[in-house]
Amino acid sequence: PHPATPGRRGSMTSTARRVELHVLHALDRLRLAWLRRRHPGLEVEPGASACFAHARIEMQSGARLRIRKGAVTDRIPGALHFSLGPGALVDVGEGAWLRTDVGAVHVIAFEGAHIEIGPKAFLNGCHLSAKRKLCVGRGASVGVGSRVFDSDQHALDDATPENVQPVSIGDHVWIASDATVLRGVTIGAHSVVAARSLVTRDVPDHTLVLGSPARAHRRVGDRANTP
């Protein structure tokens, strides 16, 4: 065919795009290497997305950030934010997806705190904050605009100090959009938190809760294979 035919142009465009993606991937890998030198506690396993190179990472002395193989995020500079205080640990599990194209994801671990994001967990434009411990289970989802805190964040007054209690989100839990989960809460496996709910107490396994404060509404079946 003539060099100017549509088929020829399409083939050239496809080749150029593949070359461009290869170059971008190589640059991202170089930036990841630079980030690891800058932050000795940063560990990115082979097979994790090179797009983590565009996360905003703040790590203080003794902090550790582990990103396991198969973990992915979007290539949006600064939309994924990790902030780790002294001695804090954040562990991003194998195959987890930290999605930022619909909203920023903030993962904040204060001094000595531990945040565990389980394998194949899905964080979608949400905010996690821990001063002691916060766990997101295997295959659990936290939706857009939702927030999870393991502390009051501040003392109430001079006579009432800040209360800090670990939070646990079980396997295959779905926290929908604009929900808030407060300190000390355990959400059982396969449970669902409806949009804009405020969770102040434990949620049993296989339970849909909704409202402010959230209350049990109905039973939920097995969510392990839910898209």
C-alpha positions in Angstrom: 0.0 0.0 0.0 0.9 3.7 -0.5 2.8 5.2 2.6 0.0 7.7 3.0 -2.9 5.2 3.2 -4.9 5.1 6.5 -3.7 1.5 7.3 -0.1 2.6 7.1 -0.7 5.7 9.2 -2.5 3.6 11.8 0.4 1.1 12.0 2.9 3.9 12.5 0.8 5.6 15.2 0.5 2.3 17.0 4.3 1.7 16.9 5.0 5.2 18.1 2.6 4.8 21.0 4.3 1.5 22.0 7.6 3.2 22.0 6.3 6.1 24.0 4.8 3.8 26.6 8.1 1.9 26.8 10.0 5.2 27.4 7.6 6.4 30.1 7.8 3.0 31.9 11.6 3.2 31.9 11.5 6.8 33.2 9.1 5.7 36.0 11.4 2.9 37.0 14.3 5.4 37.2 12.2 7.6 39.4 11.3 4.7 41.7 14.9 3.9 42.0 15.6 7.6 43.0 12.7 7.4 45.5 14.2 4.3 47.1 17.5 6.1 47.5 15.8 9.1 49.0 13.6 7.0 51.4 15.6 4.0 52.8 12.4 2.5 54.2 10.7 2.3 50.9 10.4 -1.2 49.4 8.7 -1.7 46.0 8.6 -5.3 45.0 9.2 -6.4 41.3 5.9 -6.6 39.6 4.4 -3.6 41.4 3.2 -0.8 39.1 5.9 1.7 38.1 3.2 4.4 38.4 3.9 4.4 42.2 6.8 6.6 41.1 4.3 9.5 40.9 3.0 9.2 44.4 3.7 11.9 46.9 5.7 10.2 49.6 6.7 11.7 53.0 8.6 9.4 55.3 10.2 10.3 58.6 13.0 8.4 60.4 12.5 4.7 60.8 9.3 4.6 58.7 8.7 1.7 56.3 6.5 1.6 53.2 6.1 -1.7 51.5 4.4 -2.0 48.1 3.9 -5.7 47.2 4.0 -7.2 43.7 0.9 -6.7 41.5 -0.1 -3.5 43.4 -1.3 -0.8 41.0 -2.2 2.9 40.9 -2.8 5.6 38.3 -0.1 7.7 36.6 -1.4 11.0 38.1 1.4 13.0 39.9 0.6 13.6 43.5 -2.8 12.0 43.5 -1.6 9.2 45.7 -0.3 10.5 49.0 1.6 8.5 51.6 2.6 10.2 54.9 4.5 8.2 57.4 5.6 9.5 60.8 8.7 8.2 62.7 8.7 4.4 63.0 5.4 4.0 61.1 4.6 1.1 58.8 2.4 1.0 55.7 2.0 -2.3 53.9 0.3 -2.3 50.5 -0.7 -5.9 49.7 -0.2 -8.0 46.6 -2.6 -7.0 43.8 -4.1 -4.0 45.7 -5.5 -1.2 43.6 -5.1 2.4 44.8 -7.3 4.3 42.3 -6.8 8.0 42.0 -8.5 9.0 38.7 -11.7 9.9 40.5 -10.2 11.4 43.6 -6.9 11.5 45.6 -6.0 8.6 47.9 -4.4 9.6 51.3 -2.7 7.1 53.5 -1.6 8.7 56.7 0.3 6.8 59.4 1.3 8.8 62.4 4.3 8.0 64.6 4.6 4.3 65.3 1.3 3.5 63.6 0.7 0.5 61.3 -1.6 0.5 58.2 -2.2 -2.8 56.4 -3.9 -2.8 53.0 -4.7 -6.4 52.2 -4.2 -8.3 49.0 -6.5 -7.2 46.2 -8.0 -4.4 48.3 -9.4 -1.5 46.4 -8.9 2.1 47.7 -10.9 4.5 45.5 -10.4 8.2 46.2 -10.5 7.7 50.0 -8.6 8.7 53.2 -7.1 6.3 55.7 -5.6 7.7 59.0 -4.0 5.7 61.8 -2.3 6.6 65.1 -2.1 3.0 66.2 -3.4 0.4 63.8 -5.7 0.2 60.8 -6.3 -2.9 58.7 -8.1 -3.3 55.4 -8.8 -6.9 54.6 -8.4 -9.0 51.5 -10.5 -7.8 48.6 -12.1 -5.0 50.7 -13.2 -1.8 49.0 -13.2 1.8 50.4 -15.2 4.1 48.1 -14.8 7.7 46.9 -14.8 10.3 49.6 -14.9 7.8 52.5 -12.7 8.2 55.5 -11.4 5.8 58.1 -9.9 7.0 61.4 -8.5 5.0 64.4 -8.5 8.1 66.6 -10.4 11.2 67.6 -7.5 13.1 66.0 -7.5 15.6 68.8 -8.2 15.8 72.6 -11.8 16.9 73.3 -10.7 19.3 76.0 -8.1 19.7 78.8 -9.8 17.0 80.8 -10.5 14.6 78.0 -7.5 13.2 76.1 -7.6 11.9 72.6 -9.0 8.4 72.3 -7.1 6.0 70.0 -8.4 2.5 69.2 -7.5 0.2 66.3 -9.8 -0.3 63.3 -10.3 -3.5 61.4 -12.1 -3.8 58.1 -12.7 -7.5 57.2 -12.2 -9.4 54.0 -14.4 -8.5 51.1 -16.1 -5.6 52.9 -17.5 -2.8 50.8 -17.5 0.7 52.2 -19.4 2.8 49.7 -18.9 6.5 49.0 -18.8 9.3 51.5 -18.9 7.0 54.5 -17.0 7.5 57.8 -15.6 4.8 60.0 -14.5 5.9 63.5 -12.0 4.6 66.0 -12.4 1.2 67.6 -14.7 -0.2 65.0 -14.4 -3.8 63.6 -16.4 -4.4 60.4 -16.9 -8.1 59.8 -16.2 -10.0 56.6 -18.5 -9.6 53.6 -20.3 -6.6 55.2 -21.4 -3.5 53.4 -21.5 0.1 54.6 -24.0 2.2 52.7 -23.1 5.6 51.2 -22.9 8.5 53.7 -23.1 6.3 56.7 -21.3 7.0 60.0 -20.0 3.8 61.6 -19.4 4.2 65.3 -19.8 0.6 66.5 -18.8 -2.9 65.4 -20.5 -4.5 62.4 -21.1 -8.3 62.3 -20.1 -10.4 59.4 -22.4 -10.4 56.3 -24.4 -7.3 57.4 -25.5 -4.2 55.5 -25.5 -1.1 57.7 -26.7 2.4 56.9 -27.5 5.7 58.4 -25.9 8.1 60.9 -25.1 6.4 63.2 -25.1 3.2 61.0 -27.4 0.4 62.0 -28.0 -3.1 60.7 -30.5 -3.2 57.8 -30.2 -6.7 56.3 -28.1 -9.8 55.7 -25.4 -9.8 53.0 -24.3 -13.0 51.2 -20.8 -14.1 50.2 -19.0 -11.2 48.4 -15.7 -13.0 47.6 -16.4 -13.2 43.9 -18.4 -9.9 43.6 -16.9 -7.6 40.9 
